[in-house]
Amino acid sequence: MDFKNINFESCRDCDRGLCACAAGKQDKQLNTYDWLADVPGNVQSTDLVEIQFKNTRKGYYHNVNHLDLKKGDIVAVEANPGHDIGVVTLTGRLVKYQLKKANLKSADDVKRIYRIAKPVDMEKYEESKSREYDTMIQSRQIAKKLNLEMKIGDVEYQGDGNKAIFYYIADGRVDFRQLIKVLAETFHIRIEMKQIGARQEAGRIGGTGPCGRELCCATWMKNFSSVSTNAARYQDISLNPQKLAGMCAKLKCCLNYEVDDYVEAGKELPKKDIVLQTKDNDYYLFKTDILARLCTYSTDKNLAANLETISAKRAQEIILINKKGEKPLSLQEDGKEKVQEKPIDLLANTDVSRFDKNSKKKKKKLQKDKNGNNSQKGQNPADSNFHPRNHQQGKIQQKSADYDKDSQGKLRPKRQLRNNPKSDQPQSDQFRNHSEKANPHLRGAKKTYQDHSTPNIQKLNSDLQTDKPKAQTAQPQDITKVPQTGKNSIQKVDNTDQ
């Protein structure tokens, strides 16, 4: 072979290392990856081509005109009557293997490919597809009027619009001869009825399973085998209908995927009713790990007590020893007695006070703050310029001149009144005058307050405290308390007025 003058064709690969020619540009269900697409002479090995129509319907045709077909091309194929429009999904050697799966009974089922679809063919195809939904709704109403126990799940028009396939679901046989007559008169097309099951319907609709992947019946599975609850029992799965059922409300098809491995592994496990006898105790089967071939035994028949896990091979050996009338020392492989494990102390090598480090630091800070506060409280406020408000801010701004001595010689802060800059009168007097203008009845209380000065009030209070009999003999009508804003005043009341 002359490698210098050979012509190479470059093929752009797609994601995950898959060949672009093999994957194809199509979003159809039951897509098959052509892993022989890069092999030279693959397409020329056979003229069979796999064509896919709506949803999961596929057909196999001869490329009699030797068209250069690739995956994803839209072609017009032979139909009865007229022609149909489909998409090329597979070419080459793999079509023969797919043809065996389809179980075609005769060679007449393999028809011809006419041509690559023209714009006129695509217009008719789109027009016929637009009528499918309305036809399905009307056909359901007609079946309901005829009292037929069936459900029309989908309608598929042929590419030229001369024929329609009605997919229905029914539990038993249905006499739909009258239904076909009514449908033919209503839609003026050729009618074909095709019964499907719940699994086929789920595959045509598509969806996502509980595993998070697309449904198997919508991606690669064509032939459906029966699934029973025995598959779940072999795999030691709980018989929960909600978990065992798929999107079609039937048992999941994936229950059959691994059931053969579980059946083979289960043959090596001992039976559940066999009791293993040792010198220390009798052991009952508690649980098994089928694929790992491990058995867990308990000393109690109903509870998990003193659990020991051994291999299935060791369990079979102990069974043979017990049949001879002997008992091993324990369930261990070497026949030695099992050493009782001591409880693990998680705090054995740790310091219990490891969590107290941060608390000690906090306590030291609190003690420092308390000592600082006590030292400041013990000092003379006049000497240390102490003031509570400035102490909170960490600053000492008050001077000793702000304090004055009372009659007993104790220090007390001076009273500072904020004066109004517009007048020399204190703000408290201004407020009192304003309140008297707003409330004229307070003028009499003010006059009484002026007549009785503060020294007279203090003298009266001291007399009441020292001489209690006098306070008891005093006539209540002579002295009364008149409420006034903020202070109590004394007022003389005439007896004749009362």
The 8 nearest C-alpha neighbors of each residue, nearest first, counted from 0:
[[1, 2, 5, 3, 4, 6, 7, 39],
 [0, 2, 3, 4, 5, 6, 7, 8],
 [3, 1, 5, 4, 0, 6, 7, 8],
 [4, 2, 1, 5, 6, 0, 7, 8],
 [3, 5, 2, 1, 6, 0, 7, 8],
 [6, 4, 2, 3, 1, 7, 0, 8],
 [7, 5, 4, 8, 2, 3, 9, 1],
 [8, 6, 9, 5, 4, 10, 2, 3],
 [9, 7, 10, 6, 11, 5, 37, 39],
 [8, 10, 7, 11, 12, 6, 37, 20],
 [11, 9, 12, 8, 19, 20, 18, 37],
 [10, 12, 19, 9, 13, 18, 20, 17],
 [13, 11, 18, 19, 17, 10, 16, 14],
 [12, 14, 19, 17, 18, 16, 11, 15],
 [13, 15, 16, 17, 12, 18, 19, 22],
 [16, 14, 17, 13, 12, 18, 19, 22],
 [15, 17, 14, 13, 12, 18, 19, 11],
 [18, 16, 13, 15, 14, 12, 19, 22],
 [19, 17, 12, 21, 20, 13, 22, 16],
 [18, 20, 12, 13, 22, 21, 23, 11],
 [21, 19, 18, 23, 22, 36, 70, 10],
 [20, 22, 33, 18, 19, 36, 23, 32],
 [23, 21, 19, 32, 20, 18, 33, 17],
 [24, 22, 70, 20, 21, 25, 19, 71],
 [23, 25, 71, 22, 26, 70, 19, 20],
 [26, 24, 27, 71, 23, 70, 88, 22],
 [27, 25, 28, 24, 30, 23, 71, 29],
 [28, 26, 25, 30, 29, 54, 51, 55],
 [27, 29, 30, 218, 217, 55, 54, 26],
 [30, 28, 218, 219, 217, 31, 55, 27],
 [29, 31, 28, 27, 218, 32, 219, 88],
 [32, 30, 33, 29, 89, 219, 88, 22],
 [31, 33, 22, 21, 34, 30, 89, 23],
 [34, 32, 21, 35, 36, 31, 22, 89],
 [33, 35, 36, 32, 21, 37, 18, 17],
 [36, 34, 38, 33, 37, 41, 93, 92],
 [35, 37, 21, 33, 38, 34, 20, 41],
 [38, 36, 35, 39, 34, 41, 18, 20],
 [37, 39, 35, 36, 41, 40, 34, 42],
 [40, 38, 41, 37, 36, 42, 35, 43],
 [41, 39, 43, 42, 44, 38, 91, 37],
 [40, 42, 91, 44, 39, 43, 38, 92],
 [43, 41, 91, 44, 40, 90, 45, 92],
 [42, 44, 40, 45, 41, 91, 46, 92],
 [43, 45, 41, 42, 91, 40, 92, 46],
 [46, 44, 43, 47, 91, 42, 92, 41],
 [45, 47, 62, 61, 48, 43, 44, 63],
 [48, 46, 61, 45, 60, 62, 94, 59],
 [47, 49, 90, 60, 59, 89, 61, 50],
 [48, 50, 59, 89, 88, 58, 87, 94],
 [51, 49, 87, 58, 86, 57, 88, 85],
 [50, 52, 57, 86, 85, 56, 58, 88],
 [51, 53, 85, 56, 57, 54, 86, 50],
 [54, 52, 56, 55, 51, 155, 85, 27],
 [53, 55, 203, 56, 28, 52, 27, 204],
 [54, 56, 203, 28, 53, 57, 29, 202],
 [57, 55, 52, 54, 51, 53, 58, 203],
 [58, 56, 51, 50, 52, 55, 59, 49],
 [57, 59, 50, 49, 51, 60, 56, 109],
 [60, 58, 49, 109, 48, 50, 47, 57],
 [59, 61, 110, 109, 111, 48, 47, 112],
 [62, 60, 111, 47, 63, 46, 110, 112],
 [61, 63, 46, 65, 112, 64, 47, 111],
 [62, 64, 61, 65, 111, 112, 46, 66],
 [63, 65, 66, 62, 113, 112, 114, 61],
 [66, 64, 62, 63, 67, 46, 68, 61],
 [65, 67, 64, 68, 62, 114, 63, 115],
 [68, 66, 65, 69, 42, 62, 64, 115],
 [69, 67, 66, 72, 70, 87, 90, 65],
 [70, 68, 72, 71, 67, 87, 90, 20],
 [69, 71, 88, 87, 23, 72, 89, 68],
 [70, 72, 87, 24, 25, 86, 23, 69],
 [73, 71, 87, 86, 70, 69, 74, 68],
 [74, 72, 86, 85, 116, 115, 87, 71],
 [75, 73, 115, 116, 85, 114, 84, 86],
 [74, 76, 84, 116, 114, 113, 83, 115],
 [77, 75, 112, 113, 83, 82, 111, 74],
 [76, 78, 82, 111, 110, 112, 83, 113],
 [79, 77, 82, 80, 81, 83, 76, 110],
 [80, 78, 81, 77, 82, 162, 83, 161],
 [79, 81, 78, 82, 161, 162, 77, 189],
 [82, 80, 78, 79, 159, 77, 83, 161],
 [83, 81, 78, 77, 76, 159, 75, 158],
 [82, 84, 158, 76, 157, 75, 78, 159],
 [85, 83, 75, 158, 74, 76, 82, 73],
 [86, 84, 52, 51, 74, 73, 50, 75],
 [87, 85, 73, 51, 50, 72, 71, 88],
 [86, 88, 50, 70, 71, 72, 89, 49],
 [87, 89, 70, 49, 50, 71, 86, 51],
 [90, 88, 49, 87, 70, 48, 94, 33],
 [89, 91, 48, 94, 42, 49, 47, 92],
 [92, 90, 42, 41, 93, 45, 94, 44],
 [91, 93, 94, 95, 41, 44, 45, 90],
 [92, 94, 96, 95, 91, 97, 90, 33],
 [93, 95, 97, 92, 96, 91, 98, 90],
 [96, 94, 98, 93, 97, 92, 99, 47],
 [97, 95, 99, 93, 98, 94, 100, 92],
 [98, 96, 94, 100, 99, 95, 93, 101],
 [97, 99, 95, 101, 96, 100, 94, 102],
 [98, 100, 96, 97, 101, 102, 95, 103],
 [101, 99, 97, 98, 102, 96, 222, 221],
 [100, 102, 98, 99, 103, 97, 221, 222],
 [103, 101, 100, 99, 104, 98, 105, 97],
 [104, 102, 101, 105, 108, 98, 99, 106],
 [103, 105, 102, 106, 108, 107, 101, 99],
 [106, 104, 107, 103, 108, 109, 102, 110],
 [105, 107, 108, 109, 104, 103, 110, 60],
 [108, 106, 109, 105, 110, 104, 103, 60],
 [107, 109, 106, 105, 110, 103, 104, 59],
 [110, 108, 60, 107, 59, 106, 61, 111],
 [111, 109, 60, 108, 61, 77, 107, 112],
 [112, 110, 61, 60, 77, 76, 113, 62],
 [113, 111, 76, 62, 114, 61, 60, 77],
 [112, 114, 76, 75, 111, 77, 115, 74],
 [115, 113, 75, 74, 112, 116, 76, 66],
 [114, 116, 74, 75, 73, 117, 113, 72],
 [115, 117, 74, 75, 73, 120, 114, 121],
 [116, 118, 120, 119, 121, 115, 114, 74],
 [117, 119, 121, 120, 122, 116, 123, 124],
 [120, 118, 122, 117, 121, 123, 116, 124],
 [121, 119, 117, 123, 118, 122, 116, 124],
 [120, 122, 124, 118, 119, 123, 125, 117],
 [123, 121, 119, 125, 124, 120, 126, 118],
 [124, 122, 126, 120, 121, 125, 159, 127],
 [123, 125, 158, 121, 127, 122, 126, 159],
 [126, 124, 128, 122, 127, 123, 121, 129],
 [125, 127, 123, 129, 124, 128, 122, 130],
 [126, 128, 160, 124, 129, 125, 130, 156],
 [129, 127, 125, 130, 131, 126, 124, 156],
 [128, 130, 126, 127, 131, 125, 132, 133],
 [131, 129, 128, 127, 133, 132, 134, 126],
 [130, 132, 134, 128, 133, 129, 154, 135],
 [131, 133, 135, 134, 130, 136, 129, 154],
 [134, 132, 136, 135, 131, 130, 137, 129],
 [133, 135, 131, 137, 132, 136, 138, 130],
 [134, 136, 132, 138, 133, 137, 154, 131],
 [137, 135, 133, 139, 138, 134, 132, 140],
 [138, 136, 140, 134, 139, 135, 133, 141],
 [137, 139, 141, 135, 140, 136, 134, 142],
 [140, 138, 142, 136, 137, 141, 151, 143],
 [139, 141, 143, 137, 138, 142, 144, 136],
 [140, 142, 138, 144, 143, 139, 137, 145],
 [143, 141, 145, 139, 144, 140, 147, 138],
 [142, 144, 146, 140, 141, 145, 139, 147],
 [145, 143, 141, 146, 142, 140, 147, 139],
 [144, 146, 142, 143, 147, 141, 178, 177],
 [147, 145, 143, 144, 142, 148, 141, 149],
 [146, 148, 145, 142, 149, 143, 173, 175],
 [149, 147, 146, 169, 150, 173, 143, 170],
 [150, 148, 169, 147, 168, 167, 151, 173],
 [149, 151, 168, 167, 152, 169, 148, 139],
 [150, 152, 167, 166, 153, 139, 168, 149],
 [153, 151, 167, 166, 150, 168, 154, 200],
 [152, 154, 166, 151, 165, 135, 155, 167],
 [153, 155, 165, 164, 131, 135, 166, 156],
 [156, 154, 164, 163, 131, 157, 165, 153],
 [157, 155, 163, 160, 162, 127, 128, 164],
 [156, 158, 160, 162, 83, 159, 163, 161],
 [157, 159, 83, 124, 84, 160, 82, 156],
 [158, 160, 157, 161, 123, 124, 82, 83],
 [159, 161, 157, 127, 158, 162, 156, 123],
 [162, 160, 188, 159, 189, 157, 163, 81],
 [161, 163, 189, 157, 188, 160, 156, 190],
 [164, 162, 156, 190, 155, 157, 191, 189],
 [163, 165, 191, 155, 154, 192, 190, 156],
 [166, 164, 154, 192, 193, 191, 153, 167],
 [167, 165, 193, 153, 152, 194, 151, 192],
 [166, 168, 151, 194, 150, 152, 195, 165],
 [167, 169, 150, 195, 149, 194, 196, 151],
 [170, 168, 149, 171, 150, 148, 167, 172],
 [169, 171, 168, 172, 149, 148, 173, 196],
 [172, 170, 169, 173, 148, 149, 168, 174],
 [171, 173, 174, 170, 169, 175, 148, 149],
 [174, 172, 175, 171, 147, 148, 169, 149],
 [175, 173, 176, 172, 177, 147, 178, 148],
 [174, 176, 178, 177, 173, 179, 147, 192],
 [177, 175, 179, 178, 174, 180, 181, 173],
 [178, 176, 180, 175, 179, 181, 174, 145],
 [177, 179, 175, 181, 176, 180, 182, 142],
 [180, 178, 182, 176, 177, 181, 183, 175],
 [181, 179, 183, 177, 178, 182, 184, 176],
 [180, 182, 184, 178, 179, 183, 185, 177],
 [181, 183, 185, 179, 184, 180, 186, 178],
 [184, 182, 187, 180, 185, 181, 186, 188],
 [185, 183, 181, 182, 187, 186, 180, 188],
 [184, 186, 182, 183, 187, 181, 188, 180],
 [185, 187, 183, 188, 184, 182, 134, 189],
 [188, 186, 183, 184, 185, 189, 182, 161],
 [189, 187, 162, 161, 186, 183, 190, 163],
 [188, 190, 162, 161, 163, 183, 191, 187],
 [191, 189, 163, 162, 188, 164, 183, 179],
 [190, 192, 164, 165, 163, 193, 189, 162],
 [193, 191, 165, 164, 166, 190, 194, 167],
 [194, 192, 166, 165, 167, 195, 191, 164],
 [193, 195, 167, 166, 168, 192, 196, 169],
 [196, 194, 168, 199, 167, 193, 166, 200],
 [197, 195, 199, 198, 168, 200, 194, 169],
 [196, 198, 200, 199, 247, 201, 195, 168],
 [199, 197, 201, 200, 196, 247, 202, 216],
 [198, 200, 202, 196, 201, 197, 195, 203],
 [199, 201, 197, 203, 198, 202, 204, 196],
 [202, 200, 198, 204, 199, 203, 247, 205],
 [203, 201, 217, 216, 199, 205, 200, 204],
 [204, 202, 200, 54, 201, 205, 55, 199],
 [203, 205, 201, 202, 200, 206, 54, 217],
 [206, 204, 202, 217, 203, 201, 214, 207],
 [205, 207, 214, 213, 208, 204, 201, 217],
 [208, 206, 213, 214, 212, 211, 209, 205],
 [207, 209, 210, 214, 211, 212, 213, 206],
 [210, 208, 211, 207, 212, 245, 246, 242],
 [209, 211, 208, 212, 207, 213, 214, 245],
 [212, 210, 209, 208, 207, 213, 214, 206],
 [213, 211, 207, 210, 208, 214, 209, 215],
 [212, 214, 207, 206, 208, 215, 211, 218],
 [213, 215, 217, 216, 207, 208, 206, 212],
 [216, 214, 218, 217, 220, 219, 213, 202],
 [215, 217, 202, 220, 214, 218, 219, 221],
 [216, 218, 202, 214, 215, 205, 28, 29],
 [219, 217, 29, 215, 28, 216, 30, 220],
 [220, 218, 29, 215, 216, 217, 221, 30],
 [219, 221, 216, 215, 222, 218, 217, 29],
 [222, 220, 223, 219, 216, 29, 100, 101],
 [221, 223, 220, 224, 100, 101, 216, 219],
 [224, 222, 221, 225, 220, 252, 198, 216],
 [225, 223, 226, 222, 252, 255, 221, 227],
 [224, 226, 227, 223, 252, 255, 250, 251],
 [225, 227, 250, 224, 252, 255, 228, 254],
 [228, 226, 229, 230, 225, 250, 231, 254],
 [227, 229, 231, 230, 232, 226, 238, 250],
 [230, 228, 232, 231, 227, 233, 226, 234],
 [229, 231, 228, 233, 232, 258, 227, 254],
 [230, 232, 236, 234, 228, 229, 233, 235],
 [233, 231, 229, 235, 234, 230, 236, 228],
 [232, 234, 230, 235, 231, 229, 261, 262],
 [233, 235, 231, 232, 236, 261, 230, 258],
 [236, 234, 232, 233, 231, 237, 289, 230],
 [237, 235, 231, 234, 232, 238, 233, 239],
 [236, 238, 239, 235, 231, 232, 243, 242],
 [239, 237, 240, 236, 231, 243, 228, 232],
 [238, 240, 242, 241, 237, 243, 236, 244],
 [241, 239, 243, 242, 244, 238, 250, 237],
 [240, 242, 239, 244, 243, 245, 248, 238],
 [243, 241, 240, 239, 244, 245, 238, 237],
 [242, 244, 240, 250, 241, 251, 239, 245],
 [245, 243, 250, 249, 248, 251, 242, 241],
 [244, 246, 251, 248, 247, 249, 250, 243],
 [245, 247, 248, 208, 201, 244, 249, 206],
 [246, 248, 249, 245, 197, 198, 201, 244],
 [249, 247, 244, 245, 246, 250, 197, 251],
 [250, 248, 244, 247, 245, 251, 246, 198],
 [251, 249, 244, 243, 245, 226, 252, 248],
 [252, 250, 245, 253, 244, 254, 243, 249],
 [251, 253, 254, 255, 250, 226, 256, 223],
 [252, 254, 256, 255, 251, 257, 215, 250],
 [255, 253, 252, 256, 251, 230, 231, 258],
 [254, 256, 253, 258, 257, 252, 230, 226],
 [255, 257, 253, 254, 258, 252, 259, 260],
 [258, 256, 259, 260, 255, 261, 254, 253],
 [257, 259, 261, 255, 260, 230, 256, 262],
 [260, 258, 262, 261, 257, 263, 256, 255],
 [261, 259, 263, 262, 258, 257, 264, 290],
 [260, 262, 264, 258, 259, 263, 265, 234],
 [263, 261, 259, 265, 260, 264, 258, 233],
 [262, 264, 260, 265, 261, 266, 259, 267],
 [265, 263, 261, 266, 262, 267, 289, 290],
 [264, 266, 262, 268, 267, 263, 261, 289],
 [265, 267, 264, 263, 268, 262, 269, 261],
 [268, 266, 265, 264, 311, 269, 263, 292],
 [267, 269, 265, 311, 266, 270, 292, 264],
 [270, 268, 271, 315, 267, 311, 314, 273],
 [269, 271, 272, 273, 268, 284, 274, 266],
 [270, 272, 273, 284, 269, 283, 274, 285],
 [271, 273, 270, 274, 284, 283, 269, 275],
 [272, 274, 271, 270, 275, 283, 269, 284],
 [275, 273, 283, 282, 276, 272, 281, 284],
 [274, 276, 282, 281, 318, 273, 283, 277],
 [277, 275, 281, 326, 274, 282, 280, 321],
 [278, 276, 326, 327, 280, 279, 329, 328],
 [279, 277, 328, 280, 326, 327, 329, 276],
 [278, 280, 277, 328, 329, 281, 276, 336],
 [281, 279, 277, 278, 276, 282, 298, 329],
 [282, 280, 276, 275, 298, 277, 274, 283],
 [281, 283, 298, 275, 297, 296, 274, 276],
 [284, 282, 274, 297, 296, 300, 298, 285],
 [285, 283, 296, 271, 286, 295, 297, 282],
 [284, 286, 296, 295, 297, 283, 287, 303],
 [287, 285, 295, 284, 294, 288, 296, 293],
 [288, 286, 294, 293, 289, 295, 285, 292],
 [289, 287, 293, 291, 292, 290, 294, 286],
 [288, 290, 292, 291, 287, 264, 265, 261],
 [289, 291, 292, 288, 264, 261, 260, 293],
 [290, 292, 288, 293, 289, 310, 264, 287],
 [293, 291, 289, 290, 311, 288, 310, 294],
 [292, 294, 310, 288, 291, 311, 287, 309],
 [295, 293, 287, 309, 308, 310, 311, 286],
 [294, 296, 308, 286, 307, 285, 287, 284],
 [297, 295, 284, 285, 283, 307, 306, 282],
 [296, 298, 306, 283, 282, 304, 299, 303],
 [297, 299, 282, 304, 281, 305, 283, 300],
 [300, 298, 302, 297, 301, 304, 303, 283],
 [299, 301, 283, 302, 298, 297, 285, 284],
 [300, 302, 299, 303, 285, 297, 283, 304],
 [303, 301, 299, 304, 300, 297, 298, 285],
 [302, 304, 297, 306, 299, 305, 301, 285],
 [303, 305, 297, 306, 298, 299, 302, 296],
 [306, 304, 297, 298, 307, 303, 296, 299],
 [307, 305, 297, 304, 296, 303, 295, 308],
 [306, 308, 296, 295, 305, 309, 297, 330],
 [309, 307, 295, 294, 296, 293, 306, 310],
 [308, 310, 294, 293, 295, 313, 307, 311],
 [311, 309, 293, 313, 312, 294, 292, 314],
 [310, 312, 314, 268, 313, 293, 292, 294],
 [311, 313, 315, 310, 314, 316, 267, 268],
 [314, 312, 316, 310, 315, 311, 317, 309],
 [315, 313, 311, 317, 316, 312, 318, 310],
 [314, 316, 318, 312, 313, 317, 311, 319],
 [317, 315, 313, 319, 318, 314, 320, 312],
 [318, 316, 320, 314, 319, 315, 321, 313],
 [317, 319, 315, 321, 316, 320, 314, 322],
 [318, 320, 322, 316, 317, 321, 315, 323],
 [321, 319, 317, 323, 322, 318, 325, 316],
 [322, 320, 324, 318, 325, 323, 319, 326],
 [323, 321, 319, 324, 320, 318, 325, 317],
 [322, 324, 320, 321, 325, 319, 326, 318],
 [325, 323, 321, 322, 320, 326, 319, 276],
 [326, 324, 321, 320, 323, 327, 322, 277],
 [325, 327, 277, 278, 321, 276, 320, 328],
 [328, 326, 277, 329, 334, 278, 325, 330],
 [327, 329, 278, 334, 336, 277, 335, 326],
 [330, 328, 336, 327, 331, 277, 334, 335],
 [329, 331, 332, 334, 328, 309, 277, 327],
 [332, 330, 334, 329, 333, 335, 337, 309],
 [331, 333, 334, 313, 330, 335, 309, 329],
 [334, 332, 335, 331, 330, 329, 336, 328],
 [335, 333, 331, 332, 328, 329, 327, 336],
 [336, 334, 333, 328, 329, 337, 331, 332],
 [337, 335, 329, 328, 338, 334, 331, 330],
 [336, 338, 339, 335, 329, 331, 330, 328],
 [339, 337, 340, 336, 335, 341, 329, 331],
 [340, 338, 337, 341, 336, 342, 305, 307],
 [339, 341, 338, 342, 343, 337, 305, 344],
 [342, 340, 343, 339, 344, 338, 345, 337],
 [341, 343, 344, 340, 345, 339, 347, 346],
 [342, 344, 345, 341, 347, 340, 346, 348],
 [345, 343, 347, 346, 342, 348, 341, 349],
 [344, 346, 347, 343, 348, 349, 342, 350],
 [347, 345, 349, 344, 348, 351, 350, 343],
 [346, 348, 344, 345, 349, 350, 343, 351],
 [349, 347, 346, 350, 345, 344, 351, 343],
 [348, 350, 346, 347, 351, 345, 353, 352],
 [351, 349, 352, 353, 348, 346, 347, 354],
 [350, 352, 353, 349, 354, 346, 355, 347],
 [353, 351, 355, 354, 350, 356, 349, 358],
 [354, 352, 355, 350, 351, 356, 349, 357],
 [353, 355, 352, 356, 357, 351, 358, 350],
 [356, 354, 358, 352, 353, 357, 359, 351],
 [357, 355, 359, 358, 354, 353, 360, 352],
 [356, 358, 360, 359, 355, 361, 354, 362],
 [357, 359, 361, 355, 360, 356, 362, 354],
 [360, 358, 362, 356, 361, 357, 355, 363],
 [359, 361, 363, 357, 358, 362, 364, 356],
 [360, 362, 358, 364, 359, 363, 365, 357],
 [361, 363, 359, 365, 364, 360, 358, 366],
 [364, 362, 366, 360, 365, 361, 359, 367],
 [363, 365, 367, 361, 362, 366, 368, 360],
 [364, 366, 362, 368, 363, 367, 369, 361],
 [367, 365, 369, 363, 368, 364, 370, 362],
 [368, 366, 370, 364, 369, 365, 371, 363],
 [367, 369, 365, 371, 366, 370, 372, 364],
 [368, 370, 366, 372, 371, 367, 365, 373],
 [371, 369, 373, 367, 372, 368, 366, 374],
 [370, 372, 368, 374, 369, 373, 367, 375],
 [371, 373, 369, 375, 370, 374, 376, 368],
 [374, 372, 376, 370, 375, 371, 369, 377],
 [375, 373, 377, 371, 376, 372, 370, 378],
 [374, 376, 372, 373, 377, 378, 371, 385],
 [375, 377, 373, 374, 378, 372, 379, 380],
 [378, 376, 374, 375, 373, 379, 372, 380],
 [379, 377, 375, 376, 380, 383, 374, 382],
 [380, 378, 382, 381, 383, 377, 385, 376],
 [379, 381, 385, 383, 382, 384, 378, 386],
 [380, 382, 399, 379, 384, 383, 402, 385],
 [383, 381, 379, 380, 384, 399, 378, 385],
 [382, 384, 380, 385, 381, 379, 378, 375],
 [383, 385, 398, 397, 380, 381, 382, 399],
 [386, 384, 380, 383, 395, 397, 387, 381],
 [385, 387, 389, 388, 390, 397, 384, 395],
 [388, 386, 390, 389, 391, 385, 392, 395],
 [387, 389, 390, 391, 386, 392, 394, 395],
 [388, 390, 394, 392, 395, 386, 391, 387],
 [391, 389, 393, 387, 392, 388, 394, 386],
 [392, 390, 389, 393, 388, 387, 394, 386],
 [391, 393, 389, 390, 394, 388, 395, 387],
 [394, 392, 390, 391, 389, 395, 388, 396],
 [393, 395, 389, 392, 390, 396, 391, 388],
 [396, 394, 389, 397, 384, 385, 390, 386],
 [395, 397, 394, 398, 389, 384, 386, 385],
 [396, 398, 384, 395, 386, 385, 399, 401],
 [399, 397, 384, 400, 401, 396, 381, 385],
 [398, 400, 381, 401, 402, 384, 382, 397],
 [399, 401, 398, 402, 403, 381, 397, 413],
 [400, 402, 399, 398, 413, 412, 403, 397],
 [403, 401, 412, 400, 413, 411, 399, 410],
 [404, 402, 411, 410, 413, 412, 405, 401],
 [405, 403, 410, 409, 408, 411, 406, 402],
 [404, 406, 408, 407, 409, 410, 403, 411],
 [407, 405, 408, 404, 409, 410, 403, 411],
 [408, 406, 405, 409, 404, 410, 411, 403],
 [407, 409, 404, 405, 406, 410, 403, 411],
 [410, 408, 404, 405, 407, 411, 406, 403],
 [411, 409, 404, 403, 402, 405, 408, 412],
 [410, 412, 403, 402, 404, 413, 409, 405],
 [413, 411, 402, 401, 403, 414, 410, 404],
 [412, 414, 402, 401, 403, 415, 411, 400],
 [413, 415, 412, 416, 401, 411, 402, 403],
 [416, 414, 413, 417, 412, 418, 401, 425],
 [417, 415, 418, 414, 425, 426, 427, 419],
 [416, 418, 415, 426, 419, 425, 420, 427],
 [419, 417, 425, 426, 416, 420, 423, 424],
 [418, 420, 421, 422, 426, 417, 425, 423],
 [421, 419, 422, 418, 423, 417, 424, 425],
 [420, 422, 419, 423, 418, 424, 425, 426],
 [423, 421, 424, 419, 420, 418, 425, 426],
 [424, 422, 425, 419, 418, 421, 420, 426],
 [423, 425, 422, 426, 428, 429, 418, 419],
 [426, 424, 418, 427, 428, 423, 429, 419],
 [425, 427, 429, 428, 418, 419, 430, 424],
 [426, 428, 430, 429, 425, 431, 416, 424],
 [429, 427, 431, 430, 426, 425, 432, 424],
 [430, 428, 426, 432, 431, 427, 433, 425],
 [429, 431, 433, 427, 428, 432, 434, 426],
 [432, 430, 428, 434, 429, 433, 435, 427],
 [433, 431, 435, 429, 434, 430, 428, 436],
 [432, 434, 430, 436, 431, 435, 429, 437],
 [433, 435, 437, 431, 432, 436, 438, 430],
 [436, 434, 438, 432, 437, 439, 433, 441],
 [435, 437, 433, 434, 438, 439, 432, 431],
 [436, 438, 434, 435, 439, 433, 432, 440],
 [439, 437, 435, 436, 440, 434, 441, 442],
 [438, 440, 441, 435, 436, 442, 437, 434],
 [441, 439, 442, 438, 443, 435, 444, 437],
 [440, 442, 444, 439, 443, 435, 438, 445],
 [443, 441, 445, 444, 440, 439, 435, 446],
 [444, 442, 446, 445, 441, 447, 440, 439],
 [443, 445, 447, 441, 442, 446, 448, 483],
 [444, 446, 448, 442, 443, 447, 449, 441],
 [447, 445, 443, 449, 448, 444, 450, 442],
 [446, 448, 444, 450, 449, 445, 490, 443],
 [447, 449, 445, 446, 451, 450, 488, 444],
 [448, 450, 446, 447, 451, 452, 445, 444],
 [451, 449, 447, 448, 452, 446, 445, 490],
 [452, 450, 448, 449, 455, 447, 453, 456],
 [451, 453, 455, 454, 450, 449, 456, 448],
 [452, 454, 456, 455, 457, 451, 458, 448],
 [455, 453, 457, 456, 452, 458, 451, 459],
 [456, 454, 458, 453, 457, 452, 459, 451],
 [457, 455, 459, 453, 458, 454, 460, 452],
 [456, 458, 454, 460, 459, 455, 461, 453],
 [459, 457, 455, 461, 456, 460, 454, 462],
 [458, 460, 456, 462, 457, 461, 455, 463],
 [459, 461, 463, 457, 462, 458, 456, 464],
 [462, 460, 464, 458, 463, 459, 465, 457],
 [463, 461, 459, 465, 460, 464, 466, 458],
 [462, 464, 460, 461, 470, 466, 465, 467],
 [463, 465, 461, 462, 466, 467, 460, 470],
 [466, 464, 462, 463, 467, 461, 460, 468],
 [465, 467, 463, 469, 462, 468, 464, 470],
 [466, 468, 470, 469, 463, 465, 464, 471],
 [469, 467, 471, 470, 466, 472, 473, 463],
 [470, 468, 472, 471, 467, 466, 473, 463],
 [469, 471, 467, 473, 468, 463, 472, 466],
 [470, 472, 468, 469, 473, 467, 474, 463],
 [473, 471, 469, 470, 468, 474, 467, 475],
 [472, 474, 470, 471, 469, 475, 477, 468],
 [475, 473, 476, 477, 472, 478, 471, 470],
 [474, 476, 477, 478, 473, 479, 472, 471],
 [477, 475, 474, 478, 479, 492, 494, 493],
 [476, 478, 475, 474, 491, 492, 479, 493],
 [479, 477, 476, 491, 475, 490, 489, 480],
 [480, 478, 489, 490, 481, 476, 477, 475],
 [479, 481, 489, 488, 482, 487, 490, 478],
 [480, 482, 488, 489, 487, 483, 479, 490],
 [483, 481, 487, 480, 488, 484, 486, 485],
 [482, 484, 486, 487, 485, 481, 444, 488],
 [485, 483, 486, 482, 487, 441, 444, 431],
 [484, 486, 483, 487, 482, 488, 431, 481],
 [487, 485, 483, 484, 488, 482, 481, 448],
 [488, 486, 482, 483, 481, 480, 489, 485],
 [487, 489, 481, 480, 448, 486, 490, 482],
 [490, 488, 480, 479, 481, 478, 491, 487],
 [489, 491, 479, 447, 492, 478, 480, 481],
 [492, 490, 478, 477, 493, 489, 479, 476],
 [493, 491, 477, 494, 490, 476, 478, 479],
 [492, 494, 495, 496, 491, 497, 477, 476],
 [495, 493, 497, 496, 492, 476, 477, 491],
 [494, 496, 497, 493, 492, 476, 477, 491],
 [497, 495, 494, 493, 492, 476, 491, 477],
 [496, 494, 495, 493, 492, 476, 477, 491]]
